[in-house]
Amino acid sequence: MSEETSSTARGTEASSVKRSSSRSKTTGARSGGQLGDIPQEQISHVLYWRFFINLALMLCDAAMFMIASAAVLGIRDEAQPFYTPRFDFTLNTTVYLIITAFIWVYSLRAVGIYHRHIMGDGYQINVLLVKGMVVCWVVQCAFNYFFNFDLTLTSLCLMVIAGWLLTMIERVITRMMITRGRRKGEYAYGTVIVGSPEGIIRTLKFLAPRQQLSYRPVAVCPIHLNTVTDAIESVEDVEALQRAIRKEWGSYLPVLEYSDHHLTQNIVNMNAQTVMVADELHRYSDNYNIFSVRMESMGLEIATVTSAADTTNHELQIRYLQGVTVVTQRLAQYTPARRLAKRLFDLVVSSLAILVSLIVTIPVAIAIKVTDGGPVFYKQTRLGLRGKPFQMYKFRSMVVNADELKAKLAEESGQTDRFIFKMKNDPRITKVGHFIRRFSIDELPQFLNVWLGDMSVVGPRPPLPEEYARYNKLYATRMLTKPGITGPWQVSGRSDLSEEESEALDVAYVQNWSITGDVVLLFRTVGAVLSHRGAY
């Protein structure tokens, strides 16, 4: 860290970190406002790293597609080289494979898979790979139709699917390497967190268990907004903040003093590449606009920590009406056509699941009945689309009087104020119940709810009426779509999640729903069920 940056750092322990009495003099001498002042040698290695990582990924993706295409062409014994009667020339097989690989990489780039924030996110990678596969297939068909190559449609489909499978395997390996490196502090971008002390701690608490992400905090800048002058001011009392940072992050972080003219240069001098805004600077405000322009003009990236209520997940439309700018927003994914597509998806999946699960459900039903003679199915009132109540079906995994014992157990475990009552080693669960819960077999009857239209295969967790009565207005937005058998909470820890995390995942699902996302969540559910994580 440079001498100038060190002079802006403050700590709690006098023996290790002291306030610099000459800080104001040092920062006052900085010009810090010109693009030419950026020490390019300090950030150039980051740009080179980003370039070479993306180049390596593109080459690997291209190689996977070429291998897959060559295998399909060889197995299906397609005529080679490729002759086009329309233009009367022959295309060498190797050249053809290179062109198809280029189309594959271009398709992946078009859907945004090479963005640095995607590299460590398995869910986003899988979603974008599916989208890229569709784009590639369309472009490949158009390319072959234009040149009139003698290549069957079946071979084209198999080439794209095989390329997608190999690329997915390759991306799993590369993601593991990147994630492992980021946990060691590599392949990560130095990040300065700006916000109130409370917002800084919340952000660190979020980042601490997620070091596989691309953000590595290197300093913090506590600020507060003067409500009288509407000016951003630095927080002077940082001792409590440093203690909280040590608790959440495990070590102290330098504390930078906010300055209109010198903060940007100090951040660059620390070799940071990202400024993460935790709070205080509200989007579209004058303070935020001025702050972001200063940071971005010096080559820094702005990352904003948004709440689930933020409108950035909505589709924004900007219109100009007689000299006035009007911004409208909507959840564009909930059009009638997309709702119909989701319903067709639910009907197909639930019909197949009901037929296939008969092999399992019949023995399970017999085992439940024989064990204690009680009913096989458990019916419970849940709330569906727009709060409409319905009867949700499950295989009974608890004793017959489980609902009567719930209040007593909640009081004993201190969960009387929780939305969702979950308890490890719940004494109400039967022997058969332990087994069917472990593999989520108890939820198979819910496919009947899907077929009847009360639920969806993928969606938010179906709430109880008493839970809904306690929701705030934000979490009530999850009622905009049908509840699901599985969803983001199912693949993210299930019962291990806190109620706040579960609700936030549901709200994020509602705001970002897509058919492609549903397909990916469905495949991830299989892995979650087999891992038994959070199943109790």
N, C-alpha and C positions, 0 to 999 in steps of 0.2 A: 504494500500500500504506500502511496506517495506521502511525502511530509505534509503536503497541504491537506490531503484527505485525513491523515491522522490527527491533524489539528482540529478537525471538526468532530472527532469521535469523543463520546462521553461515556462513562461507566459508573458503576455503583461502588466499586472497591477502590479506595484511595491508593492502595498499594500497587494496583495494576493499571488503573485507568484514571487519569486526572483531566479535569477541564483545562483547556489551554487558555491562558489569560490573553494570549495574543491572537485568538481565533478571528476576532473581528477585523484586526489589522491585516491578517493574512488573506481572508476572503475578500476584504475590501480592495485589495490590490489586483484581484482577478478581473480580467476582461470578460471571460466566460460567456460571451454572447455571439461570437462570430463562428461560422462553420469552419473557418480556417484554423481555429484554435484546437480542433479535435485532434488528440494524439492518435493518429490513424494506426500507428504500429501496435497500439495496445488492443485494438478491436479487430485488426485485420485477420488475426488467426482464427477468430470466431467465424468470420465470413468465409475464409478458406475451408474451415471444418465443415460448415453447412454445405458449401459447394461440393466438396469431395464426398461427403456422406450421401448427398442426393445423387451424384453421378454414380457412385457404387451401387446404390439401390436400383437405379434405372438399368444399369448393365446387368445386374442380377435378375431383375424382372424380365428383361429382354432374353437373357439366356434361358430362363425357365420356360418362357413361351416358345422359344425356338426348339428346345428339347421336346416339349410336349407336342408341338406341331409335327416335328420330324417323326416322332413315334406314331402318331395317328396316321400320317401319310404312309408310313412303312407298313403298319398293320393292315390298313385298308387297301393297300396295293394300288394307290391312286397313280394315274398316268403321270410320269415325270420325264423330262422337264415340261413346263406348262406352256401350251401353245394357245395363242389367241387368234382365232380366225378373223376377228373384227379388224385387227391391225396387222395381221400376218407377220407375227414374230414370236419367237420362243423365249421364255423367261427361265433362266437357270434356277434350279431348286434352291440353292443356297441364297441367291438374290431374293427369291420369293419369301424364304423364311426370314430374312433380314427385314424385308418390308413389313411382313405381318408382325414381327416383334416390335418394329417402330410404331405400328398402329396400336399395339397393346400398351406400350409405354405412354404414348400420346393420350390414349383413353384414360389411363390411370392419372396422368397429370391433369387432365381436364376435370376430373372429379375431385382433385385436391388431395390426393393421397401422399404427395411428397412434401406437404407442409410440415414444418418441424414439430408442431404440437401434436401431430398425428402419430409420429414414429413410435411412441411408447403406449399408445392407447389401442388395446386389442379390439375393443368394440368398434371404434371408428374405422380401424383398418378393415375389419370384416365387412362393415357396411359399404365402405367405398370400393372394396374389391368386387362386391356384387354389382354395384353401379357401374364400375369400370368394365366388368364382363359384358354387361348389356350394351354399353356404348361400343365396345370393341366388336361385338357380334354384328351390330348394325353397320358399322364402318366396313368390316370385312365383307359382308354381303354386298354392300354398295361397290366396293373395290372389285370384287370378282364379277359382279354383274356388268360393270362398266367395261372391263377387259374381256368379258365372256370366256373366262377360263373354264376348262372342263373339270370342275370340281363340284362334287355333290354337296347339297345343303347339310346332309348328315355329317359329312367330314368337317365342314366348317363349324358346326355346333360342337362336335367332339374336340376339335382343336382349341376352341375357346374355353370349354369346360376343363379340359386337361391342363391348359395353361393357367387357368384360375386356381386349380387344385395345387399345382406345383408352386405357384407364386404364394399361395396361402401358407404352405409349409415353409417356404423360404422366409416369409415375413414373420412367422412364429419364431424362427431361429434368430433372425436379426433383431426382433423386438426383445427377446430374452437377453441378447448381448448388450443392447442399448440400455435396457432397464438395469442390468447388473452394473454397467458402467456408471449410470446416473446415481445409483445408490452409493457408489464410491466417490461421487463428486465429479465424475467425468461426463462429457457430452451434455452438460447443463449450462444454462445461461445465468450469469450473475445477476441477481435481482435485488433492487432496493424497494422496500415496502414503505409507502407513504400513506399516512392516515392518522386517525386518532389513536391513542394508546390502546383503547379497547379493540378497534378495528385491526391494528397490527397484531395483537395477540390472537384474535380470531383467525387471521390469515396464517400465522405461524402454526397454530393448532391444526389447521387444515393441511398445511404442507408437510408437517413433521412425519406423519405415517405414509406420506405419498412422495417419497424422495425419488421415485421412478419418473416423476414428472420433470419437465425441462426447466423448472424454476429452482434456483439455489440462492436463498437469501444471503446477502453479503453485508447488508446494513439496513437500518430503518431510519425513517424521518418522521417523528411525531409532530402533528400539526393540529390546530383547532381553528374553527371558523368564528371570527368575531361577528356576532349577530348585529352589532350596532353599526360597524363600519363596513361589514361584508368583506373584510380582508382576511387573508390567511396568515396566521401567526404561528410561530414556533412554540412548542411546549417546553417550558424551562425545567420543570421537575421530572427528571428521568430516572431517579433511583428506583421507584416502584416499577417502572417499565422494565428496567434491566433485570430486576428480580423475576418478573413474570416471564421475560424472554428466556432467562436461564432455566426456568421451570419447564417451559413448553418446548424449547429448542435444544436444551442440554448444554448450551454455552452462550456466552455473551456475544452480542453483535454490536458493531459500531453504531452510534447514534449521531446522525447528521442534523445540523441545525438548518431550518428552512430559511432560504434566502432567495429573493426574486432573481437576483443576478448571478449568484455563484453556486447554487445547488446543482444545476445541470453539469457544470464543469467538474465539480467534486465527484459526482456520480461517475462521469466518464473516467476520471482519474483513478477510480477504484476498479476499473476494468469491468464495470457492470454493463449489461446490454439491455436490461429490461427494468422498467419502473412499474411496479404494481400498486395501483391505487386501491386502498382498502375501503375508504369511506371519506366523508367530509367534502371531497371534490365531486359534486354531483354532475352527472353527464348533462351536456347541453347548457350548463351554467357558464357565465363569463370566466369565472375562476378556472374551471376545468379546461375551457378552450385555450386560454392563455398558457396554462400549465402544459397542456399536451403539445402545443405548437413549439414551446421552448424545448421540450424533451425530444420531440421528433426531429426538429431541425438540427439537433446534435447527433443524430443517428441512433437514438434510443427508441426502443419499442415500448408502447404503453399497453399495460394489461389492467383491465378493470375488474375488480371483484364485485360481481353482481348478485343481488338477491334473487329468489325465485320469482319475485314480482316484477323484475326488470323487463322492459319491453323489447329487449334485443332478441328475444326468441320469437317475436312476432314479425310478420311480413309488413314492412313499412312502405307506404306509397306516398310519394311527394307530388303534389299538384300545385300549380300556380293559378290562383283565381283573382283576376283583376288586380295584380300587383301584390297579392297576399299569398304567402307560402302556407299551404295546409298539408299537414302530415297525418295520414290515417294509418291505422294498424289493424291487423286481423290475424287469426290463426288460420293460415291459408290451407293447411292440410285437411281441414274439416269441410271440404266441399262435398256435395251429394255424390259425385262420381267416386271420390275416395272412400266415402262411407260405404258405398255399395261394394267397392273392391274389398274392403275389410270384412264385410258381411259374407261375401263369397268365399274369402279365405277362411273364415271361421267355419262355414258350413262344410267345406272340403276337409279341413283338418279334423274337426270334431267327428264327422261321419267315419273317417278312417280310424280315428282313435277309439271310437266306441266298438267298432268291429274287431280291431286288433286286441284291445284290452279284455275282451271276453275270456281269453285264455287265462288271464290273471284274476279277473273280478269274481268269477264263479268259485274258485277255491277259497279266495279271501272271504267271500260272503258266508260260505259254509263254516270256515274257521271262526268267524265272529259269532255266528249263531250258536255254535257248539260250545264255545268258551264260557259264556255266561247266560245264554238264552235270551239276551236282550235283542232289540231291533238291529238289523244289519246297517241301515242307513241313519245318518244323523241330519236332521233338517234344521236350518237356522235362518231367521229373517235377516237379510242383508239389503243394502241399498244399491241400486243400479244406476242406469243412465238418468241424469237429472233428479236423482233422489228417489226414484220409483222403487218401492220395496218388492222383494221376490224371495222365494224359498230356495236357498242354496243347499245342494246335496253333497254329502261326503260319506265315506265309509266311517262308521262309528269306531273311534280309536280310544275312547274314554269310557269310564263307568257310566251307567245310566243316569245317575244323579250328579253329573259333572257340573252342570250349571248352578246347582244349589251350593256346591262346595267352592265355587269360584270366588265369591265375596270374602269368604273366610281366608282362603289362600292368598288373595290379593292383599288383605290386611296384614297377614303374617309376614309376607315378603316385602311389604312397604311399597306396593304398586297401586295403591288406591287412586292416585292422581294420573296414572298413565292411560293413554288412549288404548294401547294394545297390551293385553296381559299375556306375557310369555314367561315361562318358568322352566328352568332346567330340572330334570328329575321330578317332573310333575307327578304326584302320587295318583292322580286320576287316570293316568294312561294305563291301559291294559297290556298284557303280554303281547297279544296280537297287534295292539295299537303301536307299540314300540317298533315293531317290524315294518308295518305299513307306513308309518311316519318317516322312518329312516329312508325309505325309497320313494316317498311322496305318493304311494299307492292310494292313500286315503282320499286324494283329490281327484282320482279318475272319474267318479260320478259327476263331477262338475262339467265334463264334456256334454252331458245331457242338458245342463243349463245353457251351454253355448249353443247347442243345436236348437233349443227353444227360443233363443234370442235374448235371454236375460244377461248373459255374460259374453265375453270375448275370450279367445284363446290367450291373447296377450293384452295386458292392460293394468291399471292400478289395482291395488288390493281392495277387495270388496269390503266396505266398512259396515259395522253394526250401527243401528239407529242411534244408540247412545253415544257412539263415537262421533257421528256426524253432528250431533247437537253441540259438541264441544269444539268443533273446528272453527278456526277463524276464517275470514273471507277468502284469504289466499288459498288455504288448503282445500276449501270447498270447490275450487276450480277443477279438482280431480273428478268431479261428478259430470264433467262435460263429455266424458266418454264412458263406455261400458267397462265394468271391472273385469279383470282377467284371471285366468287360472295361474298364469305365470306373468312375470313382469320384471322391471329393473330391480325391485327389492329381492326377488327370488334368486337372482344371479349375483347379488352383491352382499350376501351374508345372511339373508333370511332373518331368523330369530336373533342373530347376533347384532343386528342393527338397532340403534336407538330409535325412538319414535320420531324424533326430528329428522333423522336421516331417511327413514322410510317415507315420511310425508314429502320431503324435498325431492326424493327420487320419483315419486308419483307425479308431483307437479311438473317436474322436468319432462317426464314422459308425455304428459298431456300437451305440453307446449312444443314438443319436438317429434310428435308421432309420425311414423311413415311405415308403409308396408315392408320396405327393406329392413327397417329397424326391427319390426315384429319377427321377421324370418331369422335375423341374427339372434335376437333374444330367445327364440325357440330353440335354436341349436345350442346356445349357451346354457339353457336350462338343463339339457341332458348332462352337461359337464357338472353343473351344480348339484344335480340329484345324485350322480355317481360319487361325488366328493363328500356328500353328507354334511357339508359345512352349514352350520346354523340350523340343522334339522333336529328339532326337539319339541 
